[in-house]
Amino acid sequence: MKRLSILAVATLMFLGQSCTQNTNNQNSEKMNDTAKTEHYTFELSDKVTRQKVTFKNRYGITLSGDLYIPKNQGSEPLAALAISGPFGAVKEQSSGLYANQMAERGFITLAFDPSYTGESGGEPRAVASPDINTEDFSAAVDYLGIQKNVDRKKIGIIGICGFGGFALNATAIDKRVKAVAVTSMYDMTRVMSKDYNDAVTLEQRTQTLEQLGEQRWKDAEAGTFASGAILNPEKLKGDEPQFVKEYHDYYRTPRGYHERSLNSTGAWNATNALSFMNMPILTYIKEISPRPLLIIAGEKAHSRYFSEDAFKAAAEPKELMIIPNAVHVDLYDKIDVIPFAKLETFFKDTLK
């Protein structure tokens, strides 16, 4: 596989474009319709209600979320789950699908847009932060824990892709979280600072930091923040790595397209990588213990090594589940591949 540069990682790793020309007309028709009505990339279960909510994190940023509640919730407070990811996605995509599925299984769930993205607040737009995105999970726990129909002693979190790493970091620091599960996990600080498979050299890292510094001068002179490379050109050249094609198949087709998703329509801030370059978020992963940890990864996922290394670094109780033949994006939305039965059992056993 051709290795991407660290700057490419910072701006291009979550690409999504249409992978077959014979579906272009169908794609365009559905994408144009999204401007007319609010749309989700999955169907709401008839066993679940969904309502829009807002809440603030401790930096004062207003976050937007969707609260999913089982229709047969009964009179007793329920266990709850905060869910976010993938990195650059919105709540109408994977996190909402997970929330819908887990609410169907009896949990109150909150899928939310991270700070600076989607319908959540924060300026400038299209910025990520290891600190603030970790805090976003804790803010979601705040919100869930003050709902009368939630048992605040039974709150867990699910992180998908890049928000898997933030979920682990949030659980390590926030002892209110009683269990955590991650799927197709990325350690964003590791990949941005070291590239895929830790391939970057000190010379390359230094060059990248110098380039980012020069971009800061340009931003300061312009009085605004420049955007990085577009994450989703309409067409692939054909020589991209396989995992780029897989991202493309999700984000730029009706399968997973959403107009507010950076991975579907936009770009990260050009200096977005700066705060990730020297802040390793999994330093304290052992402190998740003694609370249970479930890590789920695809057998053929390019990102599998993140999950395996996190599992090795974590303390018991922990479990690593490898899904046969699955690639990274299969765990975004393929209901017949994502082990929801396992997630249900895991959280019902641990949130009690």
Secondary structure, DSSP 8 states (H G I E B T S, - for coil): -----HHHHHHHTT---B--GGGHHHHHHHHHHTTTS---SS---TTEEEEEEEEE-TTS-EEEEEEEEETT--SS-EEEEEEE-STT--TTSHHHHHHHHHHHTT-EEEEE--TTSTTS--SSSS---HHHHHHHHHHHHHHHHTSTTEEEEEEEEEEETHHHHHHHHHHHH-TT--EEEEES---HHHHHHH-GGG---HHHHHHHHHHHHHHHHHHHHHTS--B-S-S--SB--S-S-HHHHHHHHHHTSTTT--TT-HHHH---BTTGGGGGTT--TTTTGGGGTTS-EEEEEETT-TTHHHHHHHHHHS-SSEEEEEETT--TTHHHH-TTTS-HHHHHHHHHHH--
